[in-house]
Amino acid sequence: MTPEAGEPPARPRVCQKMPAQFIAPMKALNTGQVPTGEWDCEIKFDGYRAIAVLNRGNGSLWSRTGKPMSRDYPEVIGALEKLRCRDAVLDGEIVALDAAGRSRFQLLQNRGRSEKKPIIVYYVFDLMRRDGRSLLALALTDRRKELASLAKKLIPPLQISPVFRVEPAALLKLARQQGLEGIIAKQPGSRYEPDRRSGSWVKCKVLAEQEFVIGGFTRPRHSREYFGAILVGYYTGGRLRYAGKVGTGFDRAQLASLHASFVPRTRKTCPFANLPLEGKPRFGEGMGRKAMEKVTWLKPGPVAQIKFAEWTDDGLLRQPVFLGLRTDKRASDVRREPGPAGR
C-alpha cells in the first residue's frame, strides 16, 4: 500500500536497542506488460541481490534467501564499513561489469576462474533502516533521501543505482538499444514490503532469461566430457514441470564441477511431473520414453540461470543457454515467468 494523497509520511519507527538485522528483500512483479505513466525507473542489473547489514562499523552481506556472502566480496564489505552511521540495512545488487559497463551474470560466475578480474560494483537502491530507525513504512522517495544523505561520499565498489522519473516504455527502449537486461519500475510512494511481490515494483525484461531447477542430465556425446545436457524445469502447483534441455554455455571446468555436484543427488525416478512428452516438439529434441532411458535423474535442488530465445507453443525453451548456477534462489521458489516486455 502507498500513502493516500495529502497523507503525511509515516514516522520512522525507533528500534535503537535492537541491532540491525537481515531484512528479506522486496520483490518486483514480472507481468510481461510495461506499466504506463511516470514511475521511478532503474536499470535491471544482472547479478546477485544482496542485503547489507551494518552494526557499529561491522558490515555483513546476505543473499536474498539469507545466506552469508561477506567472504565472497571483501572489497564491498570494506567500503560499506566506511559509511558513517551507527547501524543500517541496505538493499542492492552485486554485479560484474563488462568493458562497456554493462552487468553480466556470466562474468560474476566466472570471476574466480578468469585471469582478468572483472570490475565488481555493489549498486545500492534502497535503505530499510538507519541509526536505529526502521524506514520500511516511509515512501520510496523519502527512503531515497535518507540513502542519499547516508551515502554522500561513496567509496568504490559502492554506487547508488541511478533513478529516472520517466515513462517505463521510454527507458525500456533505451535499455534494449544498449543491450541491457531490462528495467525496474517503482511507484514513488511505495513502502518497503519485505519478501512481498505486491506490484508496487515491476520488472520489465528485454531478454528472455530466468532461473530453472535442474532435474537431470544426459550422457556426453562426441568429444564432450561429463554430461551432454541438463534437463530443467519450474514449479507449478507444487510439481516440477519440464521446460527443456540445455546443452550449450558450459566450459570444461563447469562441466566437471557441475557433474561432481550432480553425482550425490542422483535418483532412480524422474522428478518431472509432465514427462514423458508425447510427439516431437517443433524445436529441439523430444523427451519421450526412449529418450528418458538415457537420462540420469537428480533430486531437484540446483538452480541454473538460463537465457533463451522464447517459450514455444509446446511450453518448452527455444535455444536455451546456460549462464551459471544461482546459489541465492531456492528451487521451490522457481516459477515460469513471462517473456520480454514491450514486444
C-alpha positions as CSV (number, residue, x, y, z in Angstrom):
1,M,0.0,0.0,0.0
2,T,1.1,3.6,-0.6
3,P,0.2,6.7,1.4
4,E,-3.0,8.4,0.3
5,A,-2.8,11.8,-1.4
6,G,-2.3,14.5,1.3
7,E,-1.5,11.9,4.0
8,P,1.7,12.8,6.0
9,P,4.5,10.3,5.6
10,A,4.8,7.7,8.3
11,R,7.2,8.4,11.1
12,P,10.2,6.1,11.2
13,R,9.8,3.5,14.0
14,V,12.6,3.7,16.6
15,C,14.3,0.4,17.4
16,Q,17.5,1.7,19.0
17,K,18.1,-1.1,21.5
18,M,17.9,-3.9,18.8
19,P,20.9,-4.4,16.5
20,A,20.3,-4.1,12.7
21,Q,19.4,-7.5,11.2
22,F,18.8,-9.1,7.8
23,I,15.5,-8.0,6.2
24,A,14.1,-10.1,3.4
25,P,14.1,-8.1,0.2
26,M,11.0,-6.7,-1.5
27,K,10.3,-8.4,-4.8
28,A,9.4,-7.0,-8.2
29,L,6.4,-8.4,-10.1
30,N,7.0,-9.6,-13.7
31,T,3.8,-9.3,-15.6
32,G,5.2,-9.1,-19.1
33,Q,3.4,-5.8,-19.5
34,V,5.1,-2.3,-19.5
35,P,3.3,0.0,-16.9
36,T,2.1,3.4,-18.1
37,G,2.5,6.8,-16.5
38,E,5.5,8.2,-14.7
39,W,7.4,5.8,-12.4
40,D,10.7,5.8,-10.7
41,C,12.7,3.6,-13.0
42,E,16.1,1.9,-12.7
43,I,18.2,-0.3,-14.8
44,K,17.7,-4.0,-14.1
45,F,21.1,-5.4,-13.1
46,D,22.2,-8.9,-14.0
47,G,23.9,-10.0,-10.7
48,Y,23.2,-11.1,-7.2
49,R,20.7,-9.4,-5.0
50,A,22.4,-8.5,-1.7
51,I,21.3,-7.1,1.6
52,A,23.9,-5.2,3.5
53,V,23.8,-5.0,7.4
54,L,25.9,-2.6,9.4
55,N,26.3,-2.5,13.1
56,R,28.8,-0.1,14.7
57,G,31.2,-0.3,11.8
58,N,30.9,-4.0,11.2
59,G,29.4,-5.0,7.9
60,S,27.9,-8.2,6.5
61,L,26.3,-9.2,3.2
62,W,23.4,-11.6,2.8
63,S,21.7,-13.2,-0.3
64,R,18.0,-12.7,-0.9
65,T,17.4,-16.0,0.9
66,G,19.6,-15.1,3.9
67,K,22.8,-16.9,3.0
68,P,26.1,-15.2,4.0
69,M,28.0,-13.5,1.2
70,S,30.6,-11.5,3.0
71,R,33.6,-13.8,2.3
72,D,33.0,-13.6,-1.4
73,Y,33.1,-9.8,-1.6
74,P,35.6,-8.4,0.9
75,E,36.0,-5.3,-1.2
76,V,32.3,-4.5,-0.8
77,I,32.5,-5.1,3.0
78,G,35.4,-2.7,3.3
79,A,33.6,0.1,1.5
80,L,30.4,-0.5,3.5
81,E,32.2,-0.2,6.8
82,K,33.3,3.3,5.9
83,L,29.8,4.6,5.8
84,R,29.1,7.0,8.7
85,C,26.2,5.5,10.7
86,R,25.6,3.6,13.8
87,D,23.7,0.9,12.0
88,A,21.9,0.4,8.7
89,V,20.3,-2.1,6.4
90,L,20.7,-1.5,2.6
91,D,19.3,-3.3,-0.4
92,G,21.2,-3.6,-3.7
93,E,22.7,-5.8,-6.3
94,I,26.3,-7.0,-6.7
95,V,27.4,-7.1,-10.4
96,A,30.4,-7.7,-12.6
97,L,30.8,-5.2,-15.4
98,D,32.0,-5.8,-18.9
99,A,34.1,-3.5,-21.0
100,A,31.1,-1.4,-21.9
101,G,30.0,-1.0,-18.3
102,R,27.1,-3.5,-18.6
103,S,26.4,-6.0,-15.8
104,R,26.9,-9.6,-16.9
105,F,26.0,-12.6,-14.8
106,Q,28.5,-14.9,-16.5
107,L,31.3,-12.6,-15.6
108,L,30.2,-12.7,-12.0
109,Q,30.1,-16.5,-12.1
110,N,33.5,-16.9,-13.7
111,R,35.5,-14.2,-11.9
112,G,37.3,-16.8,-9.8
113,R,38.4,-18.8,-12.8
114,S,39.4,-15.9,-15.1
115,E,42.9,-14.3,-15.2
116,K,41.4,-10.9,-15.9
117,K,39.2,-9.9,-13.0
118,P,36.0,-8.0,-13.9
119,I,35.0,-4.8,-12.2
120,I,32.8,-5.5,-9.2
121,V,30.1,-3.0,-8.1
122,Y,27.5,-3.0,-5.4
123,Y,24.6,-0.9,-6.7
124,V,22.6,0.3,-3.7
125,F,18.9,1.2,-4.4
126,D,17.1,1.2,-1.1
127,L,17.6,1.8,2.7
128,M,15.4,0.0,5.2
129,R,17.0,1.1,8.4
130,R,19.3,3.8,9.6
131,D,20.6,4.7,13.1
132,G,18.1,2.7,15.0
133,R,15.1,3.8,12.9
134,S,13.0,1.4,10.7
135,L,12.3,3.1,7.4
136,L,10.0,0.4,6.0
137,A,6.9,2.5,6.3
138,L,8.4,5.5,4.5
139,A,7.6,6.2,0.9
140,L,10.3,5.3,-1.6
141,T,11.1,8.9,-2.3
142,D,11.7,9.5,1.4
143,R,13.9,6.4,1.7
144,R,15.9,7.6,-1.2
145,K,16.5,10.9,0.5
146,E,17.8,9.0,3.6
147,L,20.0,6.9,1.3
148,A,21.5,10.0,-0.4
149,S,22.2,11.6,3.0
150,L,23.9,8.4,4.2
151,A,25.9,7.9,1.0
152,K,27.2,11.4,0.3
153,K,30.7,10.1,-0.4
154,L,30.7,6.5,-1.6
155,I,33.9,4.5,-1.9
156,P,34.2,2.0,-4.8
157,P,32.8,-0.5,-5.3
158,L,29.7,1.1,-3.8
159,Q,27.4,3.1,-6.1
160,I,23.9,4.3,-5.9
161,S,21.6,3.0,-8.6
162,P,20.5,5.8,-10.9
163,V,16.8,6.7,-10.9
164,F,14.9,8.1,-13.9
165,R,11.4,9.6,-13.4
166,V,10.1,8.6,-16.9
167,E,7.5,6.5,-18.8
168,P,8.8,3.0,-18.3
169,A,8.4,2.2,-22.1
170,A,10.8,5.0,-23.0
171,L,13.6,3.7,-20.7
172,L,12.9,0.1,-21.8
173,K,13.5,1.1,-25.4
174,L,16.9,2.6,-24.4
175,A,17.8,-0.5,-22.4
176,R,17.0,-2.6,-25.5
177,Q,19.2,-0.4,-27.7
178,Q,22.1,-0.6,-25.3
179,G,22.0,-4.4,-24.8
180,L,20.9,-4.2,-21.2
181,E,18.7,-6.8,-19.3
182,G,15.7,-4.6,-18.7
183,I,14.4,-2.1,-16.2
184,I,12.7,-2.0,-12.8
185,A,9.7,0.4,-12.4
186,K,8.8,1.5,-8.9
187,Q,5.9,3.6,-7.6
188,P,7.4,6.7,-5.9
189,G,5.1,6.4,-2.9
190,S,5.6,2.7,-2.3
191,R,6.6,1.4,1.1
192,Y,9.1,-1.3,1.5
193,E,7.4,-4.7,1.8
194,P,9.8,-7.4,2.9
195,D,9.5,-10.7,1.0
196,R,6.4,-9.5,-0.9
197,R,5.6,-9.1,-4.6
198,S,2.8,-6.6,-4.3
199,G,3.1,-4.9,-7.7
200,S,4.4,-1.6,-6.4
201,W,7.7,-2.7,-8.1
202,V,7.5,-4.1,-11.6
203,K,10.3,-5.7,-13.7
204,C,10.3,-5.4,-17.5
205,K,12.8,-7.6,-19.3
206,V,14.4,-7.0,-22.6
207,L,15.8,-10.6,-22.9
208,A,14.2,-13.9,-22.1
209,E,16.2,-15.1,-19.1
210,Q,15.2,-16.7,-15.8
211,E,16.1,-19.3,-13.2
212,F,15.3,-23.0,-13.7
213,V,15.6,-26.1,-11.5
214,I,18.0,-28.8,-12.7
215,G,16.3,-32.3,-12.6
216,G,18.6,-34.5,-14.6
217,F,21.4,-34.8,-17.2
218,T,22.1,-36.7,-20.4
219,R,25.2,-38.7,-21.3
220,P,28.1,-36.9,-23.1
221,R,28.5,-37.4,-26.8
222,H,31.4,-37.0,-29.2
223,S,34.2,-35.1,-27.6
224,R,32.1,-33.7,-24.7
225,E,33.0,-34.9,-21.2
226,Y,31.0,-35.5,-18.1
227,F,27.5,-34.9,-19.4
228,G,25.7,-33.8,-22.6
229,A,22.9,-31.5,-21.4
230,I,20.9,-30.7,-18.3
231,L,17.2,-31.1,-18.0
232,V,15.5,-28.1,-16.4
233,G,12.1,-27.1,-15.2
234,Y,10.0,-24.9,-12.9
235,Y,7.4,-25.5,-10.2
236,T,3.7,-25.0,-10.6
237,G,1.1,-26.2,-8.1
238,G,3.9,-27.8,-6.1
239,R,5.0,-30.0,-9.0
240,L,8.2,-29.7,-11.1
241,R,7.4,-29.2,-14.8
242,Y,9.9,-30.0,-17.5
243,A,10.9,-27.0,-19.7
244,G,13.6,-28.4,-21.9
245,K,17.2,-29.5,-22.3
246,V,20.2,-27.1,-22.1
247,G,23.4,-28.2,-23.8
248,T,25.3,-25.0,-24.5
249,G,27.0,-22.4,-22.4
250,F,29.3,-24.7,-20.5
251,D,33.1,-24.7,-20.5
252,R,35.1,-27.8,-19.5
253,A,35.6,-26.6,-15.9
254,Q,31.9,-26.0,-15.5
255,L,31.1,-29.5,-16.9
256,A,33.5,-31.1,-14.4
257,S,32.3,-29.1,-11.3
258,L,28.6,-29.5,-12.2
259,H,28.9,-33.2,-12.7
260,A,30.7,-33.6,-9.4
261,S,27.9,-31.8,-7.7
262,F,25.3,-33.9,-9.5
263,V,26.6,-37.3,-8.5
264,P,25.5,-37.2,-4.8
265,R,22.0,-36.1,-6.0
266,T,21.2,-38.9,-8.4
267,R,17.9,-40.8,-8.1
268,K,16.1,-43.6,-9.9
269,T,12.9,-41.9,-10.8
270,C,12.0,-38.9,-13.0
271,P,11.2,-35.7,-10.9
272,F,9.3,-34.0,-13.7
273,A,5.5,-34.4,-13.4
274,N,4.8,-33.8,-17.2
275,L,7.3,-36.4,-18.6
276,P,7.2,-38.3,-20.9
277,L,6.2,-35.9,-23.6
278,E,4.2,-37.5,-26.5
279,G,5.3,-36.5,-30.0
280,K,8.2,-34.5,-31.2
281,P,8.3,-30.8,-30.4
282,R,8.6,-28.1,-33.1
283,F,12.0,-27.1,-31.9
284,G,14.7,-29.3,-30.3
285,E,14.7,-33.0,-29.4
286,G,11.8,-34.7,-27.8
287,M,11.6,-36.3,-24.4
288,G,9.6,-39.4,-24.8
289,R,10.1,-42.8,-23.1
290,K,13.1,-43.8,-25.2
291,A,14.9,-40.5,-24.6
292,M,14.2,-40.7,-20.9
293,E,16.1,-44.0,-20.7
294,K,19.3,-42.1,-21.5
295,V,18.8,-39.6,-18.6
296,T,20.3,-39.6,-15.2
297,W,17.7,-38.2,-12.8
298,L,18.6,-35.8,-10.0
299,K,16.9,-34.8,-6.8
300,P,15.7,-31.3,-7.6
301,G,17.8,-28.6,-5.9
302,P,20.4,-26.9,-8.0
303,V,19.1,-23.7,-9.7
304,A,20.5,-22.5,-13.1
305,Q,20.3,-19.2,-14.8
306,I,19.2,-19.7,-18.4
307,K,18.8,-17.3,-21.3
308,F,16.7,-18.4,-24.3
309,A,15.0,-17.1,-27.4
310,E,11.4,-17.7,-26.4
311,W,8.8,-20.1,-25.0
312,T,7.5,-22.4,-27.7
313,D,3.8,-23.3,-28.1
314,D,4.7,-26.6,-26.6
315,G,5.7,-24.9,-23.4
316,L,9.4,-25.6,-23.9
317,L,12.5,-23.4,-24.2
318,R,13.9,-22.5,-27.6
319,Q,17.7,-22.0,-27.9
320,P,18.5,-22.1,-24.2
321,V,22.0,-21.3,-23.0
322,F,23.4,-22.0,-19.5
323,L,24.8,-18.8,-17.8
324,G,25.6,-20.2,-14.3
325,L,24.3,-21.5,-11.1
326,R,22.3,-19.4,-8.7
327,T,23.1,-20.1,-5.0
328,D,20.7,-17.3,-3.9
329,K,17.5,-18.8,-5.1
330,R,15.5,-21.7,-3.6
331,A,14.4,-24.3,-6.0
332,S,10.9,-24.3,-4.6
333,D,10.6,-20.6,-5.5
334,V,11.3,-21.1,-9.2
335,R,8.2,-20.3,-11.4
336,R,7.7,-19.8,-15.1
337,E,8.0,-16.0,-15.8
338,P,6.5,-14.1,-18.7
339,G,8.7,-13.3,-21.7
340,P,10.3,-10.0,-22.6
341,A,8.1,-6.9,-22.1
342,G,7.1,-4.4,-24.6
343,R,7.1,-6.6,-27.7
